Amino acid sequence: MGNNLVGNHIRKLRFDHDEMTQQQLADKVGVTRQTIVALEKGNYSPSLELAFRIARAFSLPIESIFFYEEAPKK
């Protein structure tokens, strides 16, 4: 299972929403700014609960924020 990727459009969405800062999003969803940084860099996959909170913060369905793709096989 290590060959899979959960990506997101959080950084773009923040800028599309009045240039929301990482801290503002973190405060809205109840996490630290460092968690948002890790999400945006792809270093962290959110829990389902956090994914829903982020989706609500942007008033979008989860599928508009997060995507899943399999890494190419070697």
VOLOKOL-386583 format. One record per residue (C-alpha): x, y, z. Coordinates in steps of 0.5 Angstrom, whole numbers, plus 2048, in hexadecimal, padded with zeros to 3 digits. Layout:
! VOLOKOL-386583
XYZ ...
! end
This chain:
! VOLOKOL-386583
800800800 806805800 8058067F9 7FF80A7F9 7FE8127FA 7F98167FD 7FA81D7FA 7F68247FB 7F482A7F8 7F482E7FF 7FA8337FD 7F68357F7 7EF8367FB 7F283A800 7F483F7FB 7ED83F7F8 7EA8407FE 7ED8477FF 7F4845800 7F2841807 7F984080B 7FB83980D 7FA83C814 7F283E813 7F1837810 7F4834815 7F083881A 7EA836816 7EB82F816 7EE82E81D 7F582C81C 7FC82F81C 7FF833816 80482E816 7FF829814 7FC82D80E 80382E80C 80482680C 7FE825808 80082A803 806827802 803820801 80781E807 80181C80B 7FA81980A 7F481B80E 7F0817812 7E981780F 7E681B814 7EB821812 7EA82080B 7E382180C 7E4827811 7E982A80B 7E3829806 7DE82D80A 7E383280B 7E3833804 7DC831803 7DE82C7FE 7DD8247FD 7E38207FF 7E581E7F8 7E68257F6 7EB8267FB 7EF81F7FC 7F081A7F6 7F38137F7 7F88107F1 7FC80A7F1 80380B7F0 8068087EA 8098017EB 8108007EA 
! end
